[in-house]
């Protein structure tokens, strides 16, 4: 077991938004702070900039507040590193399809060809996908961007339910704190469970979190411009504790069941039954987060019937048991909720 060298890609040629500090700081902390009592030598971390290291120019007018970084290492230093990490990519590259720097993409390909273990955190998956390193592989990213990742790179098997994916020489994580889960996983692979567990204790985080990012996905009503559907969806949301069928919803919308099915599928991208299940799960999540009601009562109020049925659907679709989900979110009981 050995730590090896880690090349951390940093967008040096453009302003780094302050909110991207989080993904950058995770691998910098895990791999950059020596832990000689746990493993000596520790990782050799190098921050590798994407731009011209001889100069720095400010970002364009109107750019998000951020900072610039100067480092003696550049993209050419990715080749030869044992591990290459892309913590994120600029928001315009994700949201607007702005091309990633060709030099970065080529450097990632060369690093992979030279035998480096390739890692992305959050939106860094877009860089690995652009380089073709995720083709035919299962991968993930922040759940808010997995649809964009799948649409833009159809050869990638995107999984939005997990915290991270270990595909051997290529690893990807979901967003934000899931990057820490993956970094600790890398330490576990490199230096063993004892070192990873001790490091997690020092960082005051669990060595391993139950479930995946499915427990954090917003299951609220998808937006729809279909004026004929909006009233019936609101009507159904107010009656989730009652038995509801496709026929009930179609009748309320003054449509045939077949027409209602087609219209809802077009408007939300999901079927009526799955829409109902998502709303029931979302209601249960909200009650688990905001009340101290018994699980049996939450199952009734969300329309899932029994505690066993609620547990079954939570494990299948959220990835954790209701009790584990409740522990993950500090409770702030709200007045006026049904008992």
DADA-V61473 format. One record per backbone hydrogen bond with DSSP energy under -0.5 kcal/mol. NH is the residue of the N-H (numbers start at 1). CO is the residue of the C=O. E is the energy in kcal/mol with one decimal. If there is no record, write none. Layout:
nh/co/e
NH/CO/E
NH/CO/E
//
This chain:
nh/co/e
6/44/-2.7
7/83/-3.1
8/6/-0.6
8/46/-3.0
9/7/-0.6
9/85/-2.8
10/48/-2.6
12/10/-1.8
16/67/-2.8
17/15/-0.7
18/65/-1.6
20/17/-1.7
21/18/-1.5
22/19/-0.6
24/20/-1.6
25/21/-2.9
26/22/-1.6
27/23/-0.9
28/24/-1.3
29/25/-2.4
30/26/-2.7
31/27/-2.6
32/27/-0.5
32/28/-1.1
33/29/-1.2
34/32/-0.7
38/35/-1.9
39/35/-2.4
44/4/-2.0
45/43/-0.9
46/6/-2.6
48/8/-2.9
48/46/-0.6
49/47/-0.6
49/73/-2.5
50/10/-1.3
53/51/-0.6
55/52/-1.1
63/60/-2.0
67/16/-1.4
73/47/-0.6
75/49/-0.5
77/74/-1.8
78/75/-1.9
79/76/-0.5
81/78/-1.7
83/5/-1.8
84/117/-2.9
85/7/-2.8
86/119/-2.5
87/9/-0.6
87/85/-0.6
93/90/-1.2
94/90/-0.8
94/91/-1.1
95/91/-3.3
96/92/-1.6
98/92/-2.0
104/101/-0.8
105/101/-1.8
106/102/-2.5
107/103/-2.0
108/104/-2.3
109/105/-2.0
110/106/-2.4
111/107/-2.3
112/108/-2.2
113/109/-2.4
114/110/-1.7
115/112/-1.5
116/111/-2.3
117/82/-2.9
118/116/-0.6
118/169/-2.8
119/84/-2.7
120/171/-2.0
121/86/-2.3
122/174/-1.5
124/87/-0.5
124/121/-2.7
125/122/-1.2
126/123/-1.9
127/124/-0.9
128/124/-1.5
129/125/-2.7
130/126/-2.1
131/127/-1.7
132/129/-1.5
133/128/-2.2
134/128/-0.6
135/132/-0.7
136/155/-2.7
137/134/-2.3
139/157/-2.0
145/142/-2.7
146/142/-0.6
149/145/-2.3
150/146/-2.5
151/147/-2.4
152/148/-2.5
153/149/-2.0
156/153/-2.0
157/137/-2.7
158/156/-1.3
159/139/-2.9
160/158/-0.5
162/159/-0.5
165/172/-3.1
167/165/-0.7
167/170/-2.0
169/167/-1.3
171/118/-2.8
172/165/-1.9
173/120/-1.4
174/163/-3.1
178/175/-2.0
179/176/-2.0
180/177/-1.0
181/177/-1.4
182/178/-2.0
183/179/-2.2
184/180/-2.5
185/181/-1.7
186/182/-2.2
187/183/-2.0
188/184/-2.3
189/185/-2.3
190/186/-2.5
191/187/-3.4
192/187/-0.6
192/188/-1.3
196/192/-1.9
197/193/-2.8
198/194/-2.4
199/195/-2.5
200/196/-2.3
201/197/-2.0
202/198/-1.9
203/199/-1.6
204/201/-1.0
205/200/-2.2
212/318/-0.6
214/161/-1.4
215/212/-1.2
216/213/-1.9
217/213/-0.6
217/214/-0.8
219/217/-0.6
227/225/-1.1
229/226/-1.4
230/226/-1.8
231/227/-0.7
233/229/-2.2
234/230/-2.2
235/231/-2.2
236/232/-2.3
237/233/-2.2
238/234/-1.4
239/236/-1.7
240/237/-0.8
242/239/-1.9
249/245/-2.0
250/246/-2.9
251/247/-2.6
252/248/-2.1
253/249/-1.9
254/251/-1.1
255/250/-2.8
260/256/-2.8
261/257/-2.4
262/258/-2.2
263/259/-2.8
264/260/-2.7
265/261/-2.2
266/262/-2.2
267/263/-2.2
268/264/-2.7
269/264/-0.5
269/265/-1.7
270/264/-0.6
275/271/-2.7
276/272/-2.6
277/273/-2.3
278/274/-2.7
279/275/-2.1
280/276/-2.4
281/277/-2.7
282/278/-2.6
283/279/-2.4
284/280/-2.3
285/281/-2.7
286/282/-2.3
287/283/-2.3
288/284/-2.4
289/285/-2.1
290/286/-2.1
291/287/-1.8
298/294/-2.1
299/295/-2.3
300/296/-1.5
301/297/-2.6
302/298/-1.8
303/300/-1.1
304/299/-2.1
305/299/-1.1
306/304/-1.7
310/306/-2.4
311/307/-2.6
312/308/-2.4
313/309/-2.3
314/310/-2.4
315/311/-2.6
316/312/-1.9
317/313/-2.7
318/313/-0.6
318/314/-2.1
319/314/-2.2
320/314/-0.7
325/321/-2.5
326/322/-2.5
327/323/-1.8
328/324/-1.3
329/325/-0.6
329/326/-1.0
332/289/-1.0
334/290/-0.9
337/334/-0.8
//
